[in-house]
Amino acid sequence: MQTLESLKKRIHTASDLLSLVKTMKSLAAVNIRHFEQAAQSLEEYAIVVEQAWRVFLLSEGEIAPFAKTKKAVILAIGSDQGMCGQFNEIIQQHAQTEKESLQASGIETEFWVAGDRIKSGLGDAGHPPTLTFHIPSTLGGIHSVVAEFIEHIATWRYKKGVTRFSTVFNAPLGMQGYAPQSVHVLPLDQEWTDQRTKEAWPERCHPQFFIPAKQLLSGLFEQHLFVSLYGALARSLAAENAARLMAMQAAEKNIMDMRDTQEAKFRELRQNAITEELLDIVSGFEALTKEHNT
């Protein structure tokens, strides 16, 4: 049976939880803004890189073709932390669908993952990842994780013959939450080249470069990887915090409803206790009055 003391403890616990949820909600809102700003800044930089690619391709005509192999890697970006709803489950399902599609085409495919939660989910589903990376908790930590991605891509390209690489991550959709995206990173094939050379340069004379073409190609290739991977990670972090914000908003409503219910029970129980005490006083007074009269 509930007592006034037990209800008071529940109300106090609910208030503490509500304070924690509000703090997490505020942090998520701040983080969303930071990561979205980083992604927007990268988009501006990506435009510059794309223009540099166009200059190179218009001057050189093409890049050396990649050796075609039947090996691919999908980098699935999830989260290290919980309390973000179905964030990891959505990416897991999307990544598995992507892998099934590639394997149906005869391409041997394996997973890399960023985030312990997506690692556990894929492992439990029978798709254990080959490599696992941590998710940075701050904007400054993205660079080091992207550097790890690029280092392992270079190793696997030359040592294991992997030429196809793509990323799967959740991207923010403004007020509509987030949705999974797949981005093709490698190879830079003929279709990719044609998309960047189908239109003529907008000016009469296009820019020239005065460094060896091989050196410029190497630099552009590194920037292509950086832009693709940094953008995927920054957008995923923005979406993760958006998911956490929605989860905290739902938790806040549930806790407030629970606290209101407990407070109503507390008031009712206290009123009943007061009523019983008053009845006891009245009964005692009436008994004393009868004894005095007799």
Backbone as numpy.savetxt, mean C-alpha at the origin, in Angstrom:
# Nx Ny Nz CAx CAy CAz Cx Cy Cz
-22.97 -11.31 35.34 -23.81 -10.11 35.34 -22.93 -8.86 35.34
-23.27 -7.89 34.50 -22.49 -6.67 34.42 -22.71 -5.81 35.65
-21.62 -5.22 36.14 -21.69 -4.33 37.28 -21.26 -2.94 36.84
-21.52 -1.96 37.71 -21.11 -0.59 37.39 -19.60 -0.50 37.20
-18.85 -1.25 38.02 -17.39 -1.20 37.93 -16.90 -1.79 36.61
-17.49 -2.93 36.18 -17.06 -3.56 34.93 -17.42 -2.69 33.73
-18.59 -2.05 33.76 -18.98 -1.15 32.67 -18.08 0.08 32.62
-17.70 0.58 33.79 -16.80 1.74 33.84 -15.44 1.39 33.21
-14.95 0.18 33.48 -13.67 -0.26 32.89 -13.80 -0.38 31.37
-14.91 -0.91 30.89 -15.11 -1.04 29.44 -15.17 0.32 28.76
-15.84 1.26 29.40 -15.93 2.61 28.83 -14.54 3.25 28.79
-13.77 3.06 29.84 -12.41 3.61 29.89 -11.54 2.98 28.80
-11.65 1.66 28.62 -10.88 0.97 27.57 -11.26 1.46 26.19
-12.56 1.64 25.96 -13.04 2.13 24.66 -12.51 3.54 24.38
-12.45 4.36 25.41 -11.93 5.72 25.24 -10.45 5.70 24.89
-9.69 4.81 25.52 -8.26 4.68 25.21 -8.07 4.20 23.77
-8.86 3.21 23.36 -8.78 2.71 21.98 -9.14 3.80 20.98
-10.14 4.58 21.31 -10.58 5.66 20.42 -9.47 6.69 20.24
-8.77 6.99 21.32 -7.65 7.94 21.24 -6.54 7.39 20.35
-6.24 6.08 20.48 -5.22 5.45 19.65 -5.61 5.46 18.18
-6.86 5.12 17.90 -7.35 5.08 16.52 -7.29 6.46 15.88
-7.66 7.49 16.64 -7.61 8.85 16.10 -6.17 9.26 15.77
-5.22 8.84 16.62 -3.80 9.14 16.35 -3.34 8.46 15.07
-3.69 7.17 14.92 -3.30 6.43 13.72 -3.97 7.01 12.48
-5.18 7.48 12.64 -5.89 8.09 11.51 -5.19 9.36 11.06
-4.73 10.15 12.01 -4.03 11.39 11.69 -2.70 11.10 11.00
-1.97 10.10 11.50 -0.69 9.73 10.89 -0.89 9.23 9.46
-1.93 8.43 9.25 -2.20 7.91 7.91 -2.52 9.05 6.94
-3.29 10.03 7.40 -3.65 11.16 6.54 -2.41 11.96 6.15
-1.50 12.17 7.11 -0.25 12.89 6.82 0.61 12.10 5.85
0.73 10.80 6.07 1.56 9.96 5.20 1.02 9.90 3.78
-0.29 9.86 3.64 -0.89 9.85 2.30 -0.40 11.06 1.51
-0.46 12.20 2.13 -0.04 13.44 1.46 1.42 13.39 1.06
2.29 12.93 1.96 3.72 12.86 1.67 4.01 11.96 0.47
3.43 10.76 0.50 3.72 9.80 -0.57 3.07 10.20 -1.89
1.91 10.81 -1.83 1.28 11.29 -3.07 2.10 12.42 -3.69
2.64 13.31 -2.86 3.49 14.38 -3.37 4.74 13.81 -4.02
5.31 12.77 -3.41 6.50 12.13 -3.99 6.17 11.51 -5.34
5.03 10.85 -5.44 4.63 10.24 -6.71 4.38 11.30 -7.79
3.77 12.42 -7.41 3.51 13.50 -8.37 4.82 14.13 -8.85
5.76 14.33 -7.94 7.06 14.88 -8.33 7.78 13.93 -9.27
7.65 12.63 -9.01 8.30 11.65 -9.88 7.69 11.67 -11.28
6.39 11.90 -11.38 5.76 11.96 -12.69 6.36 13.08 -13.54
6.66 14.21 -12.90 7.29 15.31 -13.63 8.69 14.93 -14.10
9.41 14.23 -13.24 10.75 13.77 -13.61 10.66 12.71 -14.71
9.64 11.85 -14.63 9.47 10.80 -15.64 9.26 11.40 -17.03
8.60 12.56 -17.10 8.40 13.23 -18.39 9.75 13.62 -19.00
10.66 14.10 -18.16 12.00 14.48 -18.63 12.73 13.24 -19.15
12.63 12.14 -18.42 13.29 10.90 -18.85 12.71 10.41 -20.17
11.39 10.50 -20.31 10.76 10.09 -21.56 11.24 10.94 -22.74
11.38 12.23 -22.51 11.89 13.10 -23.57 13.32 12.73 -23.94
14.12 12.37 -22.95 15.50 11.95 -23.22 15.52 10.66 -24.04
14.61 9.75 -23.71 14.51 8.52 -24.51 14.16 8.84 -25.96
13.24 9.77 -26.16 12.83 10.12 -27.52 14.00 10.71 -28.31
14.79 11.57 -27.64 15.96 12.15 -28.30 16.92 11.05 -28.71
17.16 10.12 -27.79 18.09 9.02 -28.09 17.58 8.16 -29.24
16.29 7.77 -29.17 15.75 6.86 -30.18 15.65 7.53 -31.55
15.32 8.84 -31.58 15.25 9.54 -32.86 16.63 9.69 -33.49
17.66 9.72 -32.65 19.03 9.85 -33.17 19.61 8.49 -33.56
19.36 7.48 -32.70 19.97 6.16 -32.91 19.06 5.19 -33.66
17.78 5.48 -33.68 16.85 4.60 -34.40 16.28 3.50 -33.55
17.09 2.85 -32.74 16.63 1.74 -31.91 17.66 1.45 -30.84
17.30 0.56 -29.93 18.25 0.08 -28.93 18.50 -1.39 -29.20
19.59 -1.88 -28.65 19.93 -3.29 -28.87 18.80 -4.17 -28.32
18.31 -5.11 -29.10 17.19 -5.94 -28.65 17.59 -6.82 -27.46
16.63 -7.04 -26.58 16.86 -7.92 -25.45 16.76 -9.38 -25.92
17.59 -10.20 -25.32 17.50 -11.63 -25.61 16.17 -12.15 -25.06
15.42 -12.83 -25.91 14.12 -13.31 -25.48 14.26 -14.63 -24.76
13.76 -14.66 -23.51 13.77 -15.89 -22.73 12.36 -16.16 -22.23
12.19 -17.30 -21.65 10.90 -17.69 -21.11 10.90 -17.60 -19.59
11.55 -16.56 -19.07 11.62 -16.38 -17.62 11.15 -14.97 -17.25
10.34 -14.88 -16.22 9.80 -13.59 -15.80 9.75 -13.50 -14.29
9.77 -12.27 -13.81 9.63 -11.99 -12.37 8.51 -10.97 -12.19
7.65 -11.23 -11.22 6.61 -10.27 -10.83 6.94 -9.78 -9.43
7.10 -8.49 -9.27 7.32 -7.90 -7.95 5.96 -7.46 -7.39
5.51 -8.15 -6.35 4.23 -7.83 -5.71 4.51 -6.98 -4.47
3.95 -5.78 -4.44 4.20 -4.85 -3.33 2.99 -4.83 -2.41
3.22 -5.25 -1.17 2.15 -5.26 -0.17 2.50 -4.36 1.00
2.38 -4.88 2.21 2.67 -4.09 3.40 3.36 -4.95 4.45
4.11 -4.30 5.34 4.69 -4.97 6.50 3.75 -4.90 7.69
2.87 -3.93 7.71 1.97 -3.71 8.84 0.54 -4.06 8.46
-0.25 -4.31 9.50 -1.65 -4.65 9.29 -2.55 -3.43 9.41
-3.77 -3.69 9.79 -4.79 -2.66 9.97 -5.00 -1.83 8.71
-5.01 -2.50 7.56 -5.26 -1.80 6.30 -6.26 -2.57 5.44
-7.20 -3.23 6.09 -8.28 -3.89 5.36 -7.80 -5.03 4.47
-8.34 -5.08 3.26 -8.04 -6.14 2.30 -6.88 -5.76 1.37
-6.06 -4.82 1.79 -4.97 -4.30 0.96 -4.09 -5.41 0.39
-3.60 -6.29 1.24 -2.69 -7.35 0.79 -3.42 -8.46 0.03
-4.63 -8.77 0.45 -5.38 -9.82 -0.23 -5.68 -9.44 -1.68
-5.97 -8.15 -1.92 -6.26 -7.70 -3.28 -5.03 -7.85 -4.17
-3.86 -7.46 -3.65 -2.63 -7.58 -4.43 -2.27 -9.04 -4.66
-2.47 -9.85 -3.64 -2.17 -11.28 -3.79 -2.98 -11.90 -4.92
-4.28 -11.61 -4.95 -5.14 -12.17 -6.00 -4.73 -11.65 -7.38
-4.42 -10.36 -7.46 -4.02 -9.76 -8.73 -2.70 -10.35 -9.22
-1.77 -10.54 -8.30 -0.46 -11.11 -8.67 -0.60 -12.55 -9.14
-1.44 -13.33 -8.47 -1.63 -14.72 -8.87 -2.26 -14.80 -10.26
-3.20 -13.92 -10.54 -3.83 -13.89 -11.86 -2.80 -13.54 -12.93
-1.93 -12.58 -12.62 -0.88 -12.19 -13.55 0.07 -13.35 -13.84
0.43 -14.08 -12.79 1.34 -15.22 -12.96 0.69 -16.32 -13.79
-0.57 -16.60 -13.53 -1.28 -17.63 -14.29 -1.33 -17.27 -15.77
-1.51 -15.99 -16.08 -1.57 -15.54 -17.46 -0.22 -15.74 -18.16
0.87 -15.42 -17.47 2.19 -15.59 -18.06 2.53 -17.06 -18.24
2.21 -17.86 -17.24 2.52 -19.29 -17.34 1.69 -19.97 -18.43
0.49 -19.46 -18.68 -0.33 -20.00 -19.77 0.32 -19.74 -21.12
1.17 -18.69 -21.18 1.91 -18.38 -22.40 3.25 -19.09 -22.47
3.50 -19.98 -21.52 4.74 -20.74 -21.52 5.91 -20.02 -20.89
5.64 -18.98 -20.10 6.71 -18.21 -19.47 6.85 -18.64 -18.01
8.04 -19.09 -17.66 8.32 -19.48 -16.28 8.35 -18.23 -15.41
7.50 -18.19 -14.40 7.31 -16.95 -13.62 7.49 -17.22 -12.13
8.15 -16.29 -11.47 8.28 -16.36 -10.02 8.01 -15.00 -9.40
7.79 -15.02 -8.09 7.46 -13.80 -7.37 8.64 -13.27 -6.58
8.78 -11.94 -6.59 9.49 -11.21 -5.57 8.41 -10.44 -4.82
8.61 -10.21 -3.54 7.61 -9.46 -2.79 8.28 -8.39 -1.95
7.56 -7.32 -1.72 7.94 -6.28 -0.78 6.86 -6.24 0.29
7.21 -6.66 1.50 6.22 -6.70 2.58 6.01 -8.10 3.12
6.08 -8.24 4.44 5.95 -9.56 5.07 4.54 -10.13 4.94
3.54 -9.27 4.89 2.16 -9.77 4.85 1.82 -10.40 3.51
2.28 -9.79 2.43 2.04 -10.39 1.12 2.88 -11.66 0.95
4.04 -11.69 1.58 4.88 -12.89 1.55 4.15 -14.05 2.19
3.55 -13.84 3.37 2.83 -14.90 4.05 1.62 -15.36 3.23
0.91 -14.39 2.65 -0.28 -14.75 1.87 0.05 -15.59 0.66
1.07 -15.21 -0.10 1.45 -15.98 -1.29 2.02 -17.34 -0.89
2.77 -17.37 0.22 3.31 -18.65 0.68 2.20 -19.62 1.05
1.19 -19.14 1.77 0.07 -19.99 2.17 -0.74 -20.46 0.95
-0.72 -19.66 -0.13 -1.46 -20.02 -1.34 -0.66 -20.92 -2.27
0.54 -21.31 -1.84 1.37 -22.20 -2.67 2.25 -21.50 -3.67
2.49 -20.19 -3.46 3.37 -19.42 -4.35 4.46 -18.72 -3.54
5.34 -19.47 -2.89 6.37 -18.83 -2.05 7.28 -17.94 -2.89
7.53 -16.71 -2.46 8.38 -15.80 -3.23 9.85 -16.19 -3.15
10.58 -15.83 -4.19 12.01 -16.10 -4.23 12.80 -15.09 -3.41
12.41 -13.83 -3.49 13.09 -12.76 -2.75 12.05 -11.93 -1.99
12.45 -11.44 -0.82 11.57 -10.59 -0.01 12.31 -9.31 0.36
11.63 -8.19 0.19 12.19 -6.89 0.55 11.28 -6.26 1.61
11.85 -5.38 2.42 11.05 -4.71 3.44 10.39 -3.47 2.84
9.34 -3.01 3.48 8.64 -1.80 3.06 9.17 -0.62 3.89
9.65 0.44 3.26 10.13 1.59 4.04 9.00 2.27 4.78
9.30 2.75 5.97 8.28 3.43 6.77 8.27 4.93 6.53
9.32 5.44 5.88 9.41 6.88 5.61 9.71 7.11 4.14
9.51 8.34 3.72 9.77 8.72 2.34 11.25 8.55 1.99
12.13 8.89 2.93 13.55 8.78 2.68 14.03 7.36 2.48
13.30 6.38 3.03 13.72 4.99 2.92 13.43 4.36 1.57
12.64 5.03 0.72 12.28 4.44 -0.57 13.52 4.25 -1.45
14.44 5.22 -1.42 15.62 5.16 -2.30 16.43 3.89 -2.07
16.66 3.54 -0.80 17.49 2.37 -0.52 16.81 1.08 -0.98
15.49 1.00 -0.83 14.77 -0.20 -1.27 14.78 -0.30 -2.79
14.60 0.83 -3.47 14.66 0.83 -4.94 16.05 0.41 -5.41
17.09 0.85 -4.72 18.46 0.44 -5.07 18.62 -1.07 -4.95
17.99 -1.67 -3.94 18.02 -3.14 -3.80 17.31 -3.80 -4.97
16.15 -3.28 -5.34 15.43 -3.82 -6.50 16.34 -3.85 -7.73
16.94 -2.70 -8.02 17.74 -2.55 -9.24 18.94 -3.48 -9.21
19.57 -3.60 -8.05 20.73 -4.49 -7.92 20.35 -5.94 -8.22
19.24 -6.39 -7.69 18.83 -7.78 -7.92 18.34 -7.99 -9.36
17.71 -6.99 -9.94 17.30 -7.11 -11.35 18.52 -7.31 -12.23
19.57 -6.52 -12.00 20.80 -6.65 -12.80 21.41 -8.04 -12.63
21.43 -8.53 -11.40 22.00 -9.86 -11.14 21.21 -10.94 -11.85
19.90 -10.88 -11.76 19.07 -11.93 -12.34 19.04 -11.86 -13.87
19.19 -10.67 -14.41 19.23 -10.56 -15.87 20.45 -11.27 -16.44
21.59 -11.05 -15.82 22.84 -11.58 -16.37 23.15 -13.00 -15.91
22.70 -13.37 -14.73 23.04 -14.70 -14.21 21.94 -15.73 -14.43
20.69 -15.30 -14.46 19.59 -16.26 -14.57 18.76 -16.07 -15.83
19.14 -15.09 -16.64 18.46 -14.94 -17.93 17.05 -14.41 -17.85
16.70 -13.71 -16.78 15.36 -13.13 -16.65 15.31 -11.82 -17.44
14.44 -11.74 -18.43 14.35 -10.52 -19.24 13.00 -9.82 -19.10
12.04 -10.47 -18.47 10.73 -9.86 -18.30 10.52 -9.54 -16.82
10.17 -8.30 -16.54 9.98 -7.87 -15.15 8.79 -6.92 -15.09
7.92 -7.14 -14.12 6.75 -6.27 -13.96 6.46 -6.08 -12.48
5.71 -5.05 -12.17 5.33 -4.78 -10.78 3.81 -4.82 -10.65
3.35 -5.28 -9.50 1.93 -5.31 -9.17 1.77 -4.60 -7.83
0.93 -3.58 -7.78 0.79 -2.80 -6.56 -0.57 -2.11 -6.54
-0.97 -1.67 -5.37 -2.18 -0.86 -5.24 -1.84 0.61 -5.45
-2.66 1.30 -6.22 -2.46 2.73 -6.48 -3.67 3.50 -5.97
-3.45 4.68 -5.38 -4.58 5.45 -4.85 -5.48 5.98 -5.96
-6.79 6.07 -5.63 -7.78 6.59 -6.58 -8.52 7.79 -6.00
-7.82 8.61 -5.24 -8.46 9.78 -4.65 -9.50 9.38 -3.64
-10.69 9.93 -3.75 -11.77 9.66 -2.80 -12.33 8.25 -2.96
-11.98 7.57 -4.04 -12.51 6.23 -4.29 -11.64 5.13 -3.70
-10.64 5.48 -2.93 -9.80 4.47 -2.29 -8.58 4.11 -3.12
-8.49 2.84 -3.52 -7.33 2.38 -4.27 -7.72 1.18 -5.13
-6.85 0.84 -6.09 -7.11 -0.29 -6.97 -5.78 -0.89 -7.41
-5.74 -2.20 -7.70 -4.48 -2.82 -8.12 -4.08 -2.40 -9.53
-2.78 -2.30 -9.74 -2.21 -1.96 -11.05 -1.07 -2.89 -11.38
-0.90 -3.16 -12.66 0.25 -3.91 -13.15 1.03 -3.01 -14.10
2.34 -2.90 -13.90 3.18 -2.07 -14.74 4.30 -2.91 -15.34
4.37 -2.92 -16.67 5.42 -3.63 -17.38 6.71 -2.79 -17.34
7.77 -3.33 -16.79 9.04 -2.62 -16.65 10.05 -3.05 -17.71
10.24 -4.33 -17.88 11.16 -4.89 -18.87 10.47 -6.02 -19.60
10.86 -6.29 -20.84 11.94 -5.65 -21.61 11.49 -4.38 -22.32
12.46 -3.59 -22.75 12.19 -2.43 -23.60 12.19 -2.94 -25.04
11.06 -3.48 -25.47 10.99 -4.18 -26.75 10.60 -3.22 -27.87
10.32 -3.79 -29.04 9.99 -2.97 -30.21 8.71 -2.19 -30.02
7.74 -2.79 -29.35 6.48 -2.09 -29.09 6.74 -0.86 -28.22
7.57 -1.01 -27.20 7.92 0.11 -26.32 8.63 1.20 -27.13
9.54 0.80 -28.02 10.27 1.76 -28.85 9.34 2.50 -29.80
8.41 1.77 -30.42 7.49 2.38 -31.39 6.61 3.43 -30.72
6.22 3.19 -29.47 5.36 4.15 -28.76 6.07 5.49 -28.58
7.39 5.48 -28.50 8.15 6.70 -28.25 8.68 7.37 -29.52
8.54 6.70 -30.64 9.04 7.29 -31.90 7.94 7.50 -32.93
6.69 7.20 -32.56 5.61 7.31 -33.55 5.28 8.76 -33.89
5.64 9.68 -32.99 5.38 11.09 -33.25 6.70 11.84 -33.44
6.69 12.78 -34.37 7.90 13.56 -34.63 8.15 14.52 -33.47
9.40 14.95 -33.34 9.74 15.92 -32.31 8.98 17.23 -32.58
8.43 17.87 -31.53 7.58 19.06 -31.76 8.31 20.26 -32.35
9.62 20.35 -32.20 10.39 21.46 -32.76 11.02 21.06 -34.10
11.47 22.04 -34.85 12.09 21.74 -36.15 13.38 20.93 -35.99
14.16 21.24 -34.95 15.40 20.51 -34.70 15.31 19.88 -33.31
15.56 18.59 -33.25 15.49 17.96 -31.93 16.87 18.05 -31.26
16.90 18.00 -29.91 18.16 18.15 -29.18 19.19 17.10 -29.57
20.46 17.47 -29.42 21.57 16.56 -29.70 22.26 16.20 -28.39
22.92 15.05 -28.38 23.71 14.68 -27.21 25.17 14.50 -27.65
26.07 14.79 -26.73 27.49 14.81 -27.07 28.32 13.86 -26.21
27.65 12.82 -25.69 28.37 11.76 -24.99 28.16 10.48 -25.79
29.01 9.48 -25.62 28.83 8.23 -26.37 27.43 7.66 -26.17
26.86 7.15 -27.26 25.50 6.63 -27.21 25.36 5.50 -26.19
26.40 4.67 -26.07 26.34 3.57 -25.11 26.25 4.08 -23.68
26.98 5.14 -23.40 26.95 5.72 -22.06 25.59 6.34 -21.76
25.02 7.03 -22.74 23.70 7.63 -22.56 22.64 6.55 -22.38
22.74 5.48 -23.17 21.77 4.39 -23.06 21.82 3.76 -21.67
23.02 3.57 -21.15 23.15 2.99 -19.81 22.49 3.88 -18.76
22.72 5.20 -18.87 22.12 6.12 -17.92 20.61 6.15 -18.03
20.09 6.14 -19.24 18.64 6.16 -19.44 18.00 4.87 -18.93
18.69 3.76 -19.13 18.16 2.48 -18.65 18.05 2.50 -17.12
19.06 3.01 -16.45 19.02 3.10 -14.99 17.88 4.02 -14.54
17.68 5.13 -15.23 16.62 6.06 -14.87 15.24 5.45 -15.13
15.14 4.65 -16.18 13.88 3.96 -16.46 13.51 3.03 -15.31
14.48 2.26 -14.84 14.22 1.37 -13.70 13.87 2.17 -12.45
14.62 3.24 -12.20 14.37 4.04 -11.01 12.97 4.64 -11.02
12.59 5.24 -12.14 11.28 5.87 -12.23 10.17 4.83 -12.06
10.30 3.68 -12.70 9.27 2.64 -12.64 9.12 2.09 -11.22
10.25 1.80 -10.57 10.19 1.15 -9.26 9.88 2.13 -8.14
10.46 3.32 -8.20 10.17 4.34 -7.19 8.68 4.72 -7.26
8.17 4.88 -8.47 6.77 5.23 -8.63 5.85 4.16 -8.07
6.16 2.89 -8.33 5.33 1.79 -7.83 5.33 1.78 -6.31
6.50 1.94 -5.70 6.59 1.89 -4.25 5.91 3.09 -3.59
6.12 4.29 -4.15 5.51 5.49 -3.58 3.99 5.42 -3.68
3.47 4.98 -4.82 2.01 4.89 -4.98 1.43 3.82 -4.06
2.15 2.71 -3.92 1.67 1.65 -3.03 1.61 2.14 -1.59
2.62 2.90 -1.15 2.62 3.42 0.21 1.48 4.42 0.42
1.21 5.23 -0.60 0.08 6.16 -0.51 -1.23 5.38 -0.39
-1.37 4.32 -1.20 -2.58 3.50 -1.16 -2.70 2.75 0.16
-1.56 2.27 0.69 -1.59 1.56 1.98 -2.12 2.48 3.08
-1.63 3.71 3.11 -2.09 4.64 4.13 -3.55 5.05 3.90
-3.98 5.10 2.63 -5.39 5.35 2.35 -6.25 4.21 2.87
-5.76 2.97 2.68 -6.49 1.80 3.20 -6.53 1.82 4.72
-5.41 2.21 5.33 -5.37 2.28 6.80 -6.30 3.38 7.31
-6.35 4.49 6.60 -7.25 5.58 7.00 -8.70 5.11 6.96
-9.08 4.40 5.91 -10.46 3.89 5.82 -10.74 2.88 6.92
-9.74 2.02 7.22 -9.92 1.03 8.28 -10.07 1.72 9.64
-9.27 2.76 9.87 -9.35 3.48 11.14 -10.66 4.26 11.27
-11.18 4.77 10.16 -12.47 5.47 10.20 -13.59 4.49 10.57
-13.52 3.28 10.01 -14.53 2.27 10.36 -14.38 1.85 11.82
-13.12 1.68 12.26 -12.87 1.29 13.66 -13.34 2.38 14.61
-13.10 3.63 14.24 -13.52 4.75 15.08 -15.04 4.74 15.26
-15.77 4.52 14.19 -17.24 4.48 14.28 -17.70 3.32 15.16
-17.07 2.14 14.99 -17.47 0.97 15.78 -17.19 1.19 17.27
-16.03 1.78 17.57 -15.67 2.02 18.97 -16.61 3.05 19.59
-16.93 4.09 18.85 -17.84 5.11 19.38 -19.23 4.51 19.62
-19.69 3.65 18.71 -20.99 2.99 18.89 -20.95 2.09 20.13
-19.84 1.34 20.28 -19.71 0.45 21.44 -19.67 1.25 22.74
-18.91 2.36 22.73 -18.82 3.19 23.94 -20.18 3.79 24.29
-20.91 4.24 23.27 -22.24 4.80 23.53 -23.17 3.76 24.13
-23.06 2.53 23.62 -23.89 1.43 24.15 -23.55 1.15 25.61
-22.24 1.08 25.89 -21.81 0.82 27.27 -22.21 1.96 28.22
-22.10 3.19 27.74 -22.48 4.34 28.58 -23.99 4.32 28.86
-24.79 3.92 27.85 -26.23 3.82 28.06 -26.55 2.74 29.10
-25.84 1.61 29.02 -26.04 0.53 30.01 -25.61 0.99 31.39
-24.50 1.74 31.44 -24.00 2.25 32.72 -25.03 3.17 33.36
-25.58 4.10 32.56 -26.58 5.02 33.10 -27.82 4.28 33.58
-28.23 3.27 32.77 -29.42 2.50 33.16 -29.18 1.72 34.45
-28.00 1.09 34.54 -27.69 0.30 35.73 -27.56 1.19 36.97
-26.94 2.36 36.79 -26.80 3.29 37.91 -28.16 3.82 38.36
-29.04 4.11 37.39 -30.37 4.58 37.73 -31.15 3.52 38.48
-30.99 2.24 38.04 -31.67 1.15 38.74 -31.16 1.01 40.16
-29.82 1.16 40.32 -29.24 1.07 41.66 -29.76 2.19 42.56
-29.83 3.40 42.00 -30.34 4.54 42.77 -31.81 4.31 43.15
-32.57 3.80 42.19 -34.00 3.53 42.45 -34.16 2.50 43.56
-33.34 1.44 43.53 -33.41 0.41 44.56 -33.06 0.97 45.93
-32.05 1.84 45.98 -31.67 2.45 47.25 -32.80 3.33 47.79
-33.42 4.09 46.89 -34.54 4.94 47.31 -35.71 4.10 47.83
-35.99 3.00 47.15 -37.08 2.12 47.58 -36.78 1.51 48.94
-35.50 1.15 49.15 -35.11 0.59 50.46 -35.29 1.64 51.55
-34.93 2.89 51.25 -35.07 3.96 52.23 -36.54 4.19 52.56
-37.38 4.23 51.51 -38.81 4.44 51.71 -39.43 3.30 52.52
-39.01 2.06 52.16 -39.55 0.89 52.88 -39.13 0.93 54.34
-37.90 1.29 54.58 -37.43 1.38 55.96 -38.15 2.45 56.74
-38.36 3.60 56.07 -39.08 4.70 56.73 -40.50 4.29 57.08
-41.19 3.59 56.16 -42.56 3.15 56.42 -42.60 2.15 57.56
-41.59 1.27 57.62 -41.57 0.28 58.70 -41.38 0.96 60.04
-40.47 1.90 60.09 -40.24 2.64 61.33 -41.47 3.43 61.75
-42.19 4.00 60.76 -43.38 4.77 61.07 -44.45 3.88 61.68
-44.65 2.66 61.16 -45.64 1.72 61.68 -45.30 1.32 63.10
-44.02 1.07 63.39 -43.62 0.67 64.73 -43.86 1.81 65.71
-43.61 3.03 65.27 -43.81 4.19 66.16 -45.29 4.38 66.47
-46.13 4.15 65.48 -47.57 4.34 65.66 -48.16 3.29 66.60
-47.60 2.07 66.58 -48.11 1.00 67.41 -47.55 1.14 68.84
